[in-house]
Amino acid sequence: MASKKYVFFISITAALGGFLFGFDTAVISGAERAIQEVWLLSDWMHGLAIASALYGTVIGALFGGIPADRFGRKQSLLWIGLLYFISATGSAAAWDVTSFTLFRFIGGLGVGASSVVAPMYISEIAPAKNRGLLVALYQFNIVFGIVIAYISNYLIGTAGLPEDWRWMLAVEGIPALIYSALIFRIPESPRWLISKFNDQVKARAILTRTDPEGVDESIRLAIAEEKLQKAKGSFAALFSSKYASSTLLAIMIAFFNQVSGINAIIYFAPRVFEMAGISTENALISTIGIGIVNLLGTFMGLYLIDRLGRKKLMYIGSFGYIISLSLMAFNFLGPGIPSFWLPIFVFGFIVSHAVGQGSVIWVFISEMFPNELRAYGQSLGSFTHWIMAALIANVFPFFATQFGPGYIFSFFAVMMVGQLIWVRYKMPETKGRSLEEIQKDLHKNYVA
């Protein structure tokens, strides 16, 4: 029991990076209008300032694996916490739009790096039988952070504080400091210790506390895997024939995650509801409902991921996506459908995402690569996710205005048919298997 409590503490501490990820992403929604008014920003400059965090996220995801591989997962998690703190306090104290943009960019670096390092760290320290649940805690914390940010914005915004937007942004500094302090209490990744230093003594001491039943097997498999690696781990190695299957799987799940339209819904839900004829007030209420439904769906995904497995959850999510997106498209394109149905269809879409892709993506990517390439592989998967998120967010308003949301949702539905086919024929099941066993299976057809 003690080991279960300890590994849960380690996992939830690392996953708090996801809480800061979600909080940082959502908190700006309460401050962005005031920021435009304070500095008299044009629409273009305002958009650039608000999107600066997203640009930082792309860079952080692409390069976040480098310090994780060189200096260790624990050290990288500490730096991520400090990036969040610097961003929160700096953005709150910003004296002009340039300083604000810079500090938001720094926060984006933390978000991107967090999406690489935290799931990777948890996957390397968790017992195989509970790995799905523990890594999925990261996704739960993202959703939880979004909900708390909305609540925090509401409380501060109704408190009558002068320059309340600064307080909204500054609040994030508190959980960032707590997170950074907690990182000192977690151990380094045992698989990184073996991969980097062949330090079996420290690795065994850690695994004895986190996975006492599987410690000997984990050490044996980790050593065996390292002996099989013929080349030094590098980003370029991801594109060698030996790791092509792992790389393609990570890229495809990240690609499908975004062409589901999830970020189009999260970022532009009020606009979508208003285009369906729903009043602004009811559109905002419906948007709050999205956050709550997302949280409940994520709870369900966490409960099921180690019981049903990754692949079955992706089946459930894919069918849910196709049905809900088709209904959303028909709501705009079909004749005479009452607008009050649209939030219901959107809630169905959010549940499908939360139970399926939302719960699986970070777990699955973290399981796809050997120890010495996991940092680079996680970076590539996260980079694919974030660059697609940026593209979808940038083009959605234009295409929604030019063609209407009905055709866009139809496109997303077709993409999810593609995901369903990919899940059926290409996606492996990884439930209950050690990371080394997964690698052996992925590379069994490789001939050196």
N, C-alpha and C positions, 0 to 999 in steps of 0.2 A: 504493500500500500504506500509505503514511504516513497518508493521509486516512482509510482504513478503520480503522486503529488508533486514530486520534484520535477519530473519531466513536464508536467502541466505548467508549473510555475515558469520553467525555462521557455516553454513554447508561447505562453500568453505574454511573457515579457517581450520576446522578440516580435510577436504579432502586434504589440502596441504601436510598432512602426506603421502598421496598417491603419490604426485609429488616427494617428497624426496625418497620414495620407488622406483619409476621408475627410477629416476636419479641415485640413488645409485646402482641399479641393472645393468644399462647400461653403466655407466661411466667407469667401469673397462675394457670394451672392447678396449678402446683407450690406456690403460696404460699397459695391461698385457704383451705384448711382451718386452717392455723396462724393466719391473720389472724382467723378467727372465734373461735378459742380464746383468743388473746391479749387481745382486747377484749370477750370474752363477748357476741358479737353475736347478736341474734335472727335467725331465718331471713330475715325481711323486710329488716332492716337490712344483713345480710350480702349479700343479693342486690343491694340498692341500691349498696353499696360496690363490689362486683365489676362491676356493670353500668355504673358511672359513666363508664368509658372509652368504652363504646358510645354513651352519650348525647353525650359530647364529639365522637365521630366524626360523628354526624349533624350537629351544629352546624358542625364543621370542614369537612365536605363541602359544606354549603349556602353557607357564606361564604368558603371558601378561594379562590374565583376572584376575589374583590374585590381583595385585595392583589396577586395575580398579575397582574391587569390594570393596577392603578395603579402598583405599584412594580417590576414585572418578575418573570419566572419565577425568575431566579437568586436574587434577594433573598428571595423567598418560600421557596425551597428551603432557604436558610440558616436562616431563622426556624423552619422545620419541624424541622430538626436540633436546634436549641436547645430547642424544646418537648419533644422526645423526651428530651434530656439532663436538663432540669428535672424532668420527670415521673419518670424513672428514679431519680435521686438523691433527689428529694423523697419518693417513695413508699417508698423503702428506709429513709429517716430519719423517716418519719411518727411522730408522738407520740400520735395518737389517730385514731379512725375518720374524723373530719371532715377532718383534714389529708390522710389517705390518700385519701379520696374526691376531694378537690380536685386532688391531684397526678395521680391516675389520669385525672380529667376532662381535665386539661391534655394528657396523653399522647394521649387520644382526639381532641382538637383537631388534634394533629399527624398522627394516622392519617387523619382525614377530609380534611384539607388535602393531605396527601401523595397521596391517591387522585385528587385533582383536578390538582395542579400537575405532578407528575412525569411521568405519561403525556402530558400536554399539551406539556410542554417537549420531551420526546424526539421526539414526532411533528413538532414544528416545526423540529427541527434535523437530523432523519435524512433521508437520501436515500430517495426513494419506493420504490425496489426493495428496500430493506432495512428499511423503516419498521415492518412488522409484527413482524419478529424483534426489533428494538431496543426497541419499545414493550412487547412481550411479556416482555422481561427484567424488567419491573416485577412481573408476575405470578409469574415464576419466583422472584424474590427474596422475595416474600411467602411462598411455599411453603417456600423454603429457610430463611427466618427462623423459621418454625414448627418445622421439624425441629431446627434448632440450639437453639431454646428448650427443646424437650423433652430434648435431650441435656444442655444446661447445667443444667437442673433436676435431672436424674438425678445428674450428677456432684457438684453442690453438696449435694443431698439425702443422698447416701451418704458425704459427707466428714466428717460429725460436727461441723460448725461450729455454734456457738451461734447461735440465731435465724437459721437458715439461710435462711428466707424473705426476710429483708432482703437477703442476698447475691444471691439469685435475681433480685430486682428491680433491684439496683444494677448488675449486670453489663451491663445494656443501656446504661448511660452510656458505656461504652468505645466500642462501634460508633457511638453517637450523636456523640461527639466527633470520631471519625475522619471520619464522613460530613460533619459541619459544616466540617472543615478542607479536605476535598476539594472542596467547593462553590466555594471561592475559585479553584480551578484551571479551572473550566469557564466558557465564555462566555455572554453573554446570548442569548436566542432572537432570531435574525435577523428572523423574521416579526414579533415584538413590536416590535423597533426600527423597522421600516418602518411598522407599524400605528400606533404611538404617536408617533413623531418623524419619520417619513419619512427615517430615517437610512440611506440606501442605501450609504454608504461603509463604515460599520461592519458592516452586514449582508452586504455583498459580501465583506469580509475574512473574516468567519466562514464563510460558505458556500463560499468558495474552499478552505478547509481541510476542511470536512465533506462537501461535495458538489461537487467541482470540475467534474464532467461536466455537472451541471445548474444551475450557479450563475446563468448568464444567464437561463435560462428561469424559474428560481425567482424571481429579482428581478422579471422582467417580469410574471409572473403575480400576484405579491404586490402590485405597484403597481397593476395593472389591477383587482384585486379591491377594493383600498381605494378606488379611484375610483368603483366601482360602489356602494359603501355610502352610502346617502342619509341615513341617520340615525346618530347617535352610538350606539355599542354600549352596550346596557344589558340588564339581566336581563329587563325587560318585552319587549324586542324578540324574545326567543326565542318568544313566543307570538303574534307577528304572522303574517299569512298567508304572508309571504315565507319564514319559517324554520320553519313548522309541520311540514314533512316531516322536517327535521333533528331538531327537538325530539322529535317522536313516536318516531323511530327510536332516539334515545338513551334515552328513557324506557322503551320496550318491551324493549330488550335488557337493561336493568338490572332491570326487573320480572321477566322470565322467568328471569334468573339466580337470583333468590331463590325463586321458586315452583317451582324444581326440587327444593328441599329441601336444598340443599347445606349451609347453615348448621345446619339441624336435625341433619344427620348429623355435622358437624364438632363441634358443641357437645355433642351428647347421644349420641354413639356408644356409650359404655359402658352407658348406660341402655337403649338399643335392643337391644344384644346380650344384656343381662341379662333383658330382657323375653322374649327368645326362648329363655331357659333356659340361656344360656351362663354359666359361672362368672365371678365378678368378676375373677379372675386372668387367665383367657383373654380376657375382654372388654378388659382393659387392653392385653394383647399385641396383640389385633386392632386396637385404636385406634392403636398405634404403627405397625402395618402400613398404616393409612390414610395416615399422613404420608409413608411411603416410597413407596407407590403414587402418591400425589398428586405427589410430586417427579418420579418417572419419567415419569408422564403429561404433566407440564408440559414436560419435556425434549422429548418427542415433539411436543407442540403448537408449541413454538418452532421445531423443525426444519421443520414442515409449513406454518406460517402464510403464509410468502411463496412457498411452492412450490405448494400447493393453493389457497390463498386463504382469506379469512375465511368465505365462505358455505359452502364444502365442509366446512370443519371444523365449522361449526354443524350441517350435515346429519349428519355422523358422530356428533357429540355428542347430537343430538336422538334419533336412532335408539337410541343406546346408553342414554340416559336412559330411554326408554320401555320398552326390554327389561329393564334392570336394576331399575327401580322396580316394574314389573309382577311380576317374580320376587320382589322383597322383599315386596310386598303379599301375593302368593300364599303366601310362606313363613309368614306369620302367619295368613292366612285359610284356606289349603288344609289338607286333612287329612293328618296324619302325615308332614310333611316334616322330616327331621333338621335340628337347629339348626345343625350345622356348615356347612351350605350358606349361611347368612346372611352371614358375612363375605365369602365369595366373591362373592355378589351385590352387597354393598356396595363391594367393591374394583372391580367392573365399573362401578358408578355413579361412583366417584371418577375412574376413568380416563376415562370419558365426559365428565365435567365438565372435567378437566384439559386434555384434547385440544381440546374444543369451547369452551364458554362461558368457562372459566377463562382460556384463551389469547386469546380474541377480545375480550372485553368492553371492556377498557381501551383496546385498540387502536382498536376500532370507534368508541367514544364520542369519542375524541380526533380522529377523522377527519371528524366529522359537521358541524363548525361553521366559519364563516369566522374569520379571524384576530381581528377585534375582538370576536367573541362567543364565542371558544373557551373562555375562562376561565369565562364564565357557563354555557355549555353543559356543560362538564365538571363544574361544580358541580351542575347540575341532575341529570345522569346519576348522579353519585356519591351525591347526596342520595337519589335514588330507590332506589338499591342499598342504602344504609345504613338508611333508614327501613323498607324491606321486611325487611332482616335483623333489625332490632330487633323488628318485629312477629312474624316467624316464630319467633324465639328466645323471645319472651314467651309465645306461645300454644301452642307445641309440647308442653310438659310437660302442660298442662291437657287438650288434646285427646287426647294419647297415653293419659292415664289414663282419660278419659271414654269414648273410642271404640276405643282400641287402635291401635297403629301401622299395622296392615294397611290400615285405611281412609284414614289420612293419606297413606301411600305411594301408594295408588290415586289420591287427589286429585292428588298431585304428578305422577303418570304422565299423567293427563288434561291437566294444564297443559302438559306437554311435547309432547303432541299439538298443542296450540295453538301452541307455539313452532315446531314443524315447519311448520305451515301459514303462520305469519308469515314464516319464513325463505324458504319457497318463493315467496310472492307479494309480499312487501314489502321484504325485506332486499336492498340493493344490494351488489354486489361492489366492493371498493375496492383490491384487490391491484395493486401496481405503478403506481398513479396518484398524481399530485401532489395535495396538499390543495386547490389551486385548481381543478383539473380535477374533483374530486369535487363541489365546491361548484357549479360550473357545471352539472353534470348534475342535481344535486338541485333546482336552482332554475330549470331550463330551461322549466318550464311556468308560472312565475310571471309575471304581467303587472302592472307597476307602476301 
